[in-house]
Amino acid sequence: MDWYPLYNSLRIAAISTVVIFFLGILAAYYVAKAPRLVKGMLDVLFTMPLVLPPTVVGYMLLRLLGPKRIIGAWALETFGIKLTMTWWSAIFATTVVIFPLMYRTARGAFESFDESLADAGKTLGRSNTWVFWRVRMPCCRQGIMAGTVLAFARALGEYGATSMIAGYTPGRTATISTTVYQLWRTNDDAMAFRWVMVNLAISAVVLLAVNMLERKESGGGRQNRKTGGEAER
Amino acid sequence: MSLAVDIQKNMGSFRLKVHFCSENGVLGLLGASGCGKSVTLKCIAGLLTPDVGRIVLNGRVLFDSQKRINLPPQQRHVGYLFQHYALFPNMTVEQNIAAGVRHRDRRKEETNRLMAMFRLEDCRGHFPSQLSGGQQQRTALARILASEPDVLLLDEPFSALDSTLKRQVELELIERLEQFPGLVVLVSHDRGEVRHLCQNVCVMECGASQPLQTVEQLFSHPATLSACRLSGCENISRVRQTEDGLLEAMDWGIAIVPPGPLPAGMTHIGIRADRLQVAEGPGEHVVSLQVKRIIEDIAHTTLVLMPPERENVSIYMELKPGVWKALGCPEQLWVKLLPEDLLLLSSSV
């Protein structure tokens, strides 16, 4: 069995999750603080990929990144690289598709954050950067972690946009999802079934990891914090 | 030492207009909730920006809309005690206090000194939610003092505590504040807190501040309707001057001999429940009131009285325990309102 699709899927998902971790948090932070009108507009824009069919995302990406389109042509001319039909082309697709997941969960976490904690940090003389990394992020950790894991899982399963922008070339752009489709299409039911099992196993591991994270979160000192907080209320 | 605040800020439906200057001790901002007290503190701390005005602390200009000065909160050296203390939940007591120390090389020793001073050494490794309300407040205060503030802003410091704890924490806070060399501004809706902790007080109503007065003045001679209510006086009536020189309390249907020259713009009178006196029978300054209800308290008996033919009006009267029984629990009572006990009030600005 050729394990390339597994390896390719994992690296695409991992890279796009790292990118989206920062982009999503950045977007969430500014939207959470933005005035109402701007907030509404940006929110629609940032959430759009969540409700659009992945094929529409793929189409739009091709319109931008295709070798004869604005960005694609420019990249080809300046750097001599083609942005489509390579293994990393899929990163564009997964990044766009998982962005709303990270952005929305992080925004929810930021909006429920008690602003007086940030204010306290500032009046104590601490910089905004310190407040962000030492207070705001740790307090929103649970929401942000949930968003990250969710984004990673979704990136692993991305099919529509990926197949349009990266295609299916065995050993080059094949991912688990495109491989399953290709195998099923070519009547290789036994192999398709194997990859389905692999996919199930990965999903189970991811969900297990989430559960373990949550358990760890509520263990030890953190547990006391929780029950202590409960008792006080 | 001085803190001069003269600011205005439009906030949708409500307009903040605050002006006061505190030169020593503890200043109370007293007002009902939603009157702009906390917004005022946030403007002083630099967490909100006023539209126009000036804030000067010990000669240092923190904010001046004309000169376009607006120091960030980090540079204002203003200690802000938040309503629920705003301790960082992800840090221990020790880390919380250390977060307030501005100089890195002195962080450890300062933290240790403050933990000793505030008796927090035993819970240095605890997280805020593991602490009692009193410990939380001590940690928050220690953290604020670590940042070497020139002024302390206390936002409803007891609202997060239950009443049994409140008294003890209040006593402790009074002691701490006596040791603090700088100015203190306390925001509260509770007249008791203001009376116990403050020397001067500034009453706020609907975003507007009234002139500064001493705490004694507030309780003996409140000048405005809102100040009178906030100082705990429940018996208040609209008033007008009749042609024969009497004062007619319109809500009570009672005519009263005025105590002397009346202040300009007077619209209401008030009299405290414990200043009403029982009279033997009709006479000067005496009116007949019907007893509606009796409320037995631990320290006193409160009578709810009704002026003749005014079903919806209540006048409260406080009697020492035992007095009511000694009177024989009558249905009708002769009550004396001494002119010198009347509070002459103008409805505020």
Interface residues (C-beta under 8 A of the other chain):
Chain A: D114 S116 L117 D119 A120 G121 K122 T123 L124 G125 R126 S127 R134 V135 P138 C139 G221 N224 R225 K226 G228 G229 E232
Chain B: K42 A45 G46 L47 P72 P73 Q74 Q75 R76 H77 V78 G79 Y80 F82 Q83 H84 A86 L87 F88 P89 N90 A99 G100 R102 F127 S129 Q130 G133 R143 I144 A146 S147
